[in-house]
Amino acid sequence: MISMFAAVLLTTSVFTVHTDTTVTVKPDTRLVVENFGGSVTVSTWARNAVRIEAEHSTRAMVEIENTDNTLKVSSSGRRGPPRATDYTITMPKGMGLRVGGVYTDVTVTGSEAEVRASTVRGDISLLGGRGFVSLRSVQGGVKVRGARGRLELASVNEGVDVADVEGEIQAETVNGDVVLASIGSSMIEASTVNGDICYQGAIAKDGHYRFATHNGDISLGLPDDASATVSVSTFEGDFESVFKTRLTDTGGKRFNFTLGSGSAEIALESFQGTIRLLHAGSKCGSDVDSEMEQVKLKHKDKLKDKNDDE
């Protein structure tokens, strides 16, 4: 057993290669990383250089091309498609980044520039980002923290999770939840087919917000001084609100009402889920149900007191 274990370790060491290269770049250079399988982990520093570390097999090669405005990093196979390569890359904070992969997880931390990342089977996680951010995965989740700018986020079979973000947001998924927390934005469009939507954030004056799901619930945690014209559309679902509403139009399962002066626009659509308006600070999931139960109990107590007085 010992000799067999030693043989396995020897084989692993023979077929694993560590690449470590640092390339000096111009201030306006963009980094492009293409990886068929493995992971891409990107962090930042203050130097005008890119450090590229990679763990790969002897059958894979790391190729680096440095042109006037693009530094391209990719993997190729000596015999057929490249095997998994795990990249750890350190780049300048203000460097634009584009990452593409198939069986690839992507993690980006500390960027202060445009970020674009797409993968088929992998998760994407971003901490930071300024300007335009585009993250797309088919079989993986998308997570963003601390970005400032315009965000386009998409997944097919997992969720989209966003927090501490300022700027325009477009978030969509098919089989997953969309969670937006601590958001400052004047324009948001969030949609899913088989999932819930939860929003916690401010409502900007003259802002535009649309939240839509087919087989899921919508929960909005709004400040007490929210000012918006709200349109609700549901077919087999319910509507619940902790706010006093002034109904302005009704027609079956479609109706409008105003909060405050009604300066912003909020559109809520769920085919067979519950739509809820909650106080700011409320959480999704079981906490949402708990708050709505408390509201219902208070309403029952008021009705009981009124009946007792009569």
N, C-alpha and C positions, 0 to 999 in steps of 0.2 A: 504493500500500500504506500509506503513512504517513497519508494523509487518511482512509482506511478505518479504521485503528487509532484515530485521534483521534475519529472518529465513534462507535466502539464505547465508548470511555471516556466521551464526553459522554453517550451514552444511559444508561450504567450510573449515572453521577452523578445524572442527572435522575430516574431511577426508584428510587433508594435513599434512604431517609430514616433519620436517626438520632434516636431519642427518648431523652431523659435527664430523669427526674423523680425527686424525692425526697419521700417522704410520711412525716410524723410519725405514729407509731402508739402505742397504749396497750400496757402490758406484757403483757397477756393476749390480744393480737390474734394471729390465725392467718393465715398467708399461703397463698393458693390461686392456683395458676398453671395456666391452660389454654392449650395451644398445639397447633394442628393439625399444623404441620410446622415443622422447624427445630431449634433447640436451646434448652435451659434450663440455664444455669450459675449456681449459687447459692453464694455465700460469706457469711461473717459478719463483724460488727464489734460494738463495744460501745455504739453509739448506739441510741436508741429511735426508729429511723427505717428506712425501706426505700428504697433507691435502685434505680430500675428503668431500665436502659438497654436499648434494642432497636434492632436493624437490620432494616428491613423496606421493602417497596416502597411506592410512593405509593398503590397500590390496597388496602393494608391499614391498619387503624387499631388502635392500642393502647388498650384500654379499662381504666380503673382505677376500682374501686368500693371505697370505704372506709366500712364500717359500724362498729357498736360493737365487734364482736369478730372481724371478718373483713376482710382486705384482698385483693380479688380482682383478678387481672391476666389479661387475655385478649386475643385478637386476633380481628378481624372483617374481612371483605372488603367493599369498597364495591360490588363486582360479583361475586356468587357466593362460594364458599368462600375463606377467607384464604390468601394465599400464605405461603411460609416466612418465619418470624420468628425471629431469634436473640436470646434474652434473656440479659443479664448482670445478675444481681440480687444486691444486698448487703442482708442482713437482720440483726436482732439474734440473738445466739447462742442465746438461750432461746426463740426463736419457733418455734411449730409450723408444719410445712410440708406441703402437699399439691400434687403436680404431676401433671397428666394430659395425655397427648398421643397422637397417632396416628403421624405420621412424625417422631418427636421423640427426640433424645438428651438424657439428663438427667445432670447432674453436680452433686453437693452436697458442700461441704467445710466443716468446722468447726462443724456443727450440734451443739447440746447439748440438743435437744428431739426430740419425736416427728417422724418423717419418713414420709410415704407418697408413693410415686411409681409410676405405671403408664404404659406406652406399648405401642404395637402393633409398630411397626418402629423400633427404636432401642435403644441400650445405656443402662444405668443404672449409675452409679458413685457410691458414697457413702463419704466419709471422715468419721467421727464418727457422731453420733447417740446419743441417750439415751432410755430408755423404750422405746416401741413403734416398730419399723421395719418397714414393709411395702413391698417393691419387686417389681414384676411387669412382665415383658416377654414378648411373643409371639415376635418375630423378632429379639431382641437378647439380649446377655449381661447378667448381673447381677453386680456386683463390690462388695464391702464391706470396708472397713478401719477398725479402731479403734472399733467400735460397742460400746455397753454397754446391754443391755436384752433385750427379746424381739424376735426377728427372724423374719419370714415372707418368704421369698424364692422367686421362681418365674420360670422361663423355659420356653418350649416348644421352640424350635429352637436354643438356644445354652446355654452352661454357666452355672453359679453358682460364683463364686470368692470365698471368705471367708477373712480372716486377721485375727489380733490382735483377737478378739472375745470378750466375756464375756456369757453369758446364754443363755437358751433359744433354740434354733434349729430352724426348720422350713424345709428347702430341698428344692425339687423341680424337675425338668425332664423333658422327654420325650426330646429328641434332643441331649443334651449331657452333659458331665461335671460332677460336684459335687466341689469341692476345698475342704476345711476345714482350715486350718493355724493353729497357735498358738491353740487354742481352750480356753477355760475355761467349761465348761457342765455342768450336772447333767441336762440333758434335750436330746437331739438326735434329730431324725427327718429322714433324708436319703434321697431316692429318685430314680431315673431309669429310663428304659426302655432307651434305646440310648446308654449311656455308662458311664464308670467313676466310682467313688467313692473318694476318698482322704481319710483323716482323720488329723490330727496334733494331739494334745492330751491333756490330763489326763483321768483317769477318776475322777469324784467318788464319794465314798462314798454308797451308796444312789442313785446316778444311773441314768438310763434312757436307752439309746441304741439306735436302730434304723437300719440301713443296708440298703437294698434296691435291686437292679438286675436287669433281665431279661437284657439282652445286653451285659454288661460285667463288669469285675473290681472287687473291693473290696479296698482296702489300708488297714490300720489301723496307725499307728505309735504304740505304747503305751509308757509308762514301765515300767521293770523291776519296779517294785513295784505294778503294776496289780492291783486286786482286783475280780474280776467273775465272774459266772456267764454263760457264753457259749453261745448256741444258734446252730447253723449249719444252714442249709437250702440244698441245691443239687440240681439234677437231672442236668445233664450237665457240671458244673464240677468243679474240684478245690479242695482245702483244703491250705494250707501255713502253718507257724508256726515262728518262731524260739524260741518259748517251750515249755517242757516242760508238757504238759497232762495233767490227770487226767480220763480219760473217765468220765462218770457215767451216760450213757445213749446207746444207739445204735439206729438203725433205718433201714437203707438209707442214703440220702443226708441224713438228718436226725440230728443228734447234739448232745449237750451236754457241756460240760466246765467246769472252774473254774480261774481264775487267782487265786492268793493265797487269801483267805478267801471270795471270791465275793460280796462285798457289793453290787456294782453289777450291773445287767442289760444285756447287750449281745446284740442279735439281728442276725444277718447272713444275708441272703438273696440268692442269685444263681442264676438258672435255668441259664445255661450259661457262666458266667464263673468265674475263679479267685478264691478268698477267701484273703487273706494277713494274718497277724499279724506285724508287724515291730517292731523297736526304735524308740523315740522318736528323732526326727531324721532318719529315713529319708525319702526323697523319692519322689514318684510317677513313673511312667513307667519309663525304662530303669534308674534307680537301684534301683527295687524288684526288678527281675529280677536285677540285679547282686548285691544283698544275699542273695537267695534262693539264687543259685548258690554264693556263699561259704559259706552254711550247709550246703548239700548237700555241698560239697567237704570241709568239716570233718567231717561225718558219715561220709563215705567213708574219710577218714583214720583216724578212730577205729575203724571196722570193720576196716581193714587192719592197724592196730597190734594189735588184739585177735586177729586171725587169725595174725599173726606170732608172738605170744606163745604161742598154742596149738601 
